[in-house]
């Protein structure tokens, strides 16, 4: 067994959804020499034309309450005074209106908050719940109308503000409150960001902090002391003096059965490589709702199919021989943690085993770009062929903003809103699991991408900063990548046969695409988030799921809820659902939504009136109100979903973009279920709403821990059933798939087949295919005598150096 996975010498590092405490301790202790600058990919043999981008920064969100009687009026005055300088006007500097906060800005906000003595702030690291601490700082985007006036009409640059989440645990009535802090970069005011009426985030809805995980870890170790011998005898692992044979845990959510509760089921696992797949058979329910950890108690214990009232009861019955015990085999048969190449690797390990019938031992093909990248990166903006867009990493996930093609805006925002995984199981933790990942910091777990594996060697890698559950901005190297690659099929091609053994011409366009990629590693699972830009004005979003499955202890009854993946392991059935917000602006902000369908007509054949003619016709449907344009999963979604402008193309058709969804999602939770309120967006593969500043996000960091009464309820966006014709429209898209684990999910879920997403495709938007502007086209003409004539617009390539840069991977993230 190697030790690389062992976290920082902790005797019992908390696991998965749970592991934050030790992980937090690791922050600031880089394990090697850091590469902390953003790195531009490309061929080392060729000078790179582009400038490297400064780090992308980011951070958090929230909502809160402290009954602070602050100088709100003074705040507003300052805000007005801060109405900023005139913009310098270049696309790059203008796009900084969307930029994540820099380290300097994050620190300025932190210092400003700490200077407000009335907040009585303490370090987020202070080992207590009863404290006031800053949980999250991130960009608070200005209102869309302000930004558009700035971008399009040369009006004033909007004030730059931060969104701050403060946990007020030291108050008589602990609460969570969100603030806007500005103006940046030198904050002078803060004002509370009021929740929607009746939707204040409850104290118990706050995400679990790394300190709470430390306290939970301690509480679990204390509570399970009576089980020390039991653990040793049944697993060979324990919580005490365990050296390399320690237990860890995965906690699941929701944390209880009703609003106001905070009691979590914990799956105990052996802390080995890929510990998510090593449950011990023991699960515990711990109430940690009190701010006083002395009040925390284990309420129930489940072991191998039976419930016990306490660890003591299980220990007692075990001693009396009344427990149906499963003794786990030793996962470390010989070396006991020492590296021993002769030991077979754990089934949960990535180490190669087995053989192909035709072994492949060399390096595979790879991407090269001998002439350097075709895109330009300017700060948080990418310019590529006809495309330009900006991007940022919000705490909820990646957002692309101000997406333009040919100088025309197509979408103001396309962004990840949420990713959930809804499970079934026979064990209490398995049946309780409904992960709502924004509550686990979905946009903040953007760990390092490996060149040549996660992104091509030619990619440009960008760093990120997150201020989430920390006292300092944390620097995440190579958190995003941008790269260009050839399409797997030609964008267009035609062989024009002369039907006499030859051709009139051949023409083809290889087609390149630009990809913006990041990942979210939410404990066991990894999501790979792609935004893909094609030269013909098509944009695609795609998410792949990979990483370890969420798994529980095998019992025969568990087979109703999943697949046996190993001796003591069930991979539980679950559904992945991801939600996106697509704020389309198709030839302006005034759009309508309509669908086209095929409808069969049955008429008399006009040229043979004794016959019938059955043929497809076009049927257009207009949608006037939000309710009408909210499509339930139980109904068939029309195939042509069009966002149209009143402006027309040369042939009299409305200029439009088509939304094309690639998904295998289905509705999982019935709307009658109380906790379904947290994910009401998951009722609709598509809902179209009128733009509202109060409806920018369909979920929140609080929905996970109070799904019964969450502060953000998507369904309420539809309640006023607004008029949606000739308005600024937003499409909300749910994609996903059912995942029934199978043996090939060991060691990890693989990406092929596990991707879903959608495309935005021009539909009568351009006068012709805009990829005609590409100079990549090749046309071949036959000649009567002599070789064929090859017509091209880019000279043929010369030979060049193809070696990529040596592989490097640092893997650390640390405060700056
Ligand atoms: Cu899955």
Boltz pocket constraint, residues with backbone or C-beta under 6 A from the ligand:
constraints:
  - pocket:
      binder: B
      contacts: [[A, 545], [A, 549], [A, 574], [A, 576], [A, 739], [A, 749]]
      max_distance: 6.0
